[in-house]
């Protein structure tokens, strides 16, 4: 398969990886520091070359994380990101899933 098709189909060197993440804040902390939590939380993803999409429920964020561009080495940056997220004020726990192909899965139903 030529390079153009590999890029179009997100295969080979153009494969994009990501992982599921759950970040839990201490009870009541997120509600009283909402703006600060959002800014620091999303800032860490940007600083490490990731983007995320998901939702908040009470004090828990549940989402999917992917790299912003193919130059980010997910195996190198993921541990750094998780370490920084665990150091944020009010964070009680950070759970991350295995790396998966962002286009072809496997995905949970």
C-alpha positions as CSV (number, residue, x, y, z in Angstrom):
1,X,0.0,0.0,0.0
2,X,1.4,3.4,-0.9
3,X,2.1,6.2,1.5
4,X,-1.0,8.3,0.4
5,X,-3.4,5.4,1.2
6,X,-1.7,4.6,4.5
7,X,-2.2,8.2,5.5
8,X,-5.8,8.3,4.4
9,X,-6.5,5.0,6.2
10,X,-4.4,5.9,9.3
11,X,-2.2,2.9,9.0
12,X,1.5,2.2,9.4
13,X,3.4,5.4,10.4
14,X,0.1,7.3,10.3
15,X,-1.6,5.2,13.0
16,X,-3.1,7.2,15.8
17,X,-3.3,5.8,19.3
18,X,-5.2,6.8,22.4
19,X,-6.5,5.5,25.7
20,X,-9.5,5.7,28.1
21,X,-9.0,7.8,31.2
22,X,-10.8,8.4,34.5
23,X,-9.8,11.2,36.8
24,X,-11.5,11.4,40.2
25,X,-11.3,14.4,42.5
26,X,-11.8,14.4,46.2
27,X,-15.5,14.8,47.2
28,X,-16.6,18.4,46.9
29,X,-13.3,19.7,45.7
30,X,-14.2,20.0,42.0
31,X,-17.5,21.8,42.7
32,X,-15.8,24.5,44.8
33,X,-12.8,25.0,42.4
34,X,-14.4,24.3,39.0
35,X,-12.7,26.9,36.8
36,X,-9.2,26.3,38.4
37,X,-9.7,22.5,37.9
38,X,-10.7,22.9,34.2
39,X,-7.8,25.2,33.4
40,X,-5.1,23.0,35.1
41,X,-6.6,19.8,33.9
42,X,-6.8,20.8,30.2
43,X,-3.5,22.6,30.4
44,X,-1.7,19.3,31.3
45,X,-3.1,17.6,28.2
46,X,-2.0,20.5,25.9
47,X,1.5,20.6,27.5
48,X,2.0,16.9,26.8
49,X,0.7,16.9,23.2
50,X,-2.7,15.3,23.9
51,X,-6.3,16.2,23.5
52,X,-9.3,14.7,25.3
53,X,-13.0,14.4,25.0
54,X,-15.4,13.1,27.6
55,X,-17.7,14.3,30.3
56,X,-17.9,15.2,34.0
57,X,-20.2,13.6,36.5
58,X,-20.0,15.1,40.0
59,X,-16.2,14.9,40.9
60,X,-15.2,12.4,38.1
61,X,-14.0,12.9,34.5
62,X,-14.5,10.0,32.2
63,X,-13.0,10.3,28.7
64,X,-10.8,9.3,25.8
65,X,-7.3,10.8,25.2
66,X,-5.6,10.9,21.9
67,X,-2.4,12.5,20.5
68,X,-2.8,15.9,18.8
69,X,-0.2,15.0,16.1
70,X,1.8,12.0,15.0
71,X,5.1,13.4,16.3
72,X,4.0,12.7,19.9
73,X,5.3,9.4,21.2
74,X,2.4,8.1,23.3
75,X,4.5,5.5,25.1
76,X,6.9,8.3,26.3
77,X,4.4,11.1,27.1
78,X,1.5,9.0,28.6
79,X,3.4,8.3,31.9
80,X,4.5,11.9,32.2
81,X,0.9,13.1,31.7
82,X,-0.5,10.6,34.3
83,X,2.1,11.7,36.8
84,X,1.3,15.4,36.3
85,X,-2.5,14.7,36.6
86,X,-2.0,12.8,39.9
87,X,-0.1,15.9,41.2
88,X,-2.9,18.3,40.5
89,X,-4.6,19.8,43.6
90,X,-7.7,17.8,44.7
91,X,-7.1,14.8,42.5
92,X,-7.8,11.5,44.4
93,X,-7.2,9.0,41.6
94,X,-6.2,8.7,37.9
95,X,-6.9,5.5,36.0
96,X,-5.8,5.0,32.4
97,X,-6.5,2.2,30.1
98,X,-4.3,0.4,27.6
99,X,-3.2,2.2,24.4
100,X,-5.6,1.3,21.5
101,X,-5.9,2.3,17.8
102,X,-8.0,5.5,17.8
103,X,-9.5,4.6,14.4
104,X,-10.0,0.9,14.5
105,X,-10.3,0.0,18.2
106,X,-10.9,-2.3,20.0
107,X,-13.6,-0.1,21.7
108,X,-15.9,-0.9,24.6
109,X,-19.6,-0.9,23.8
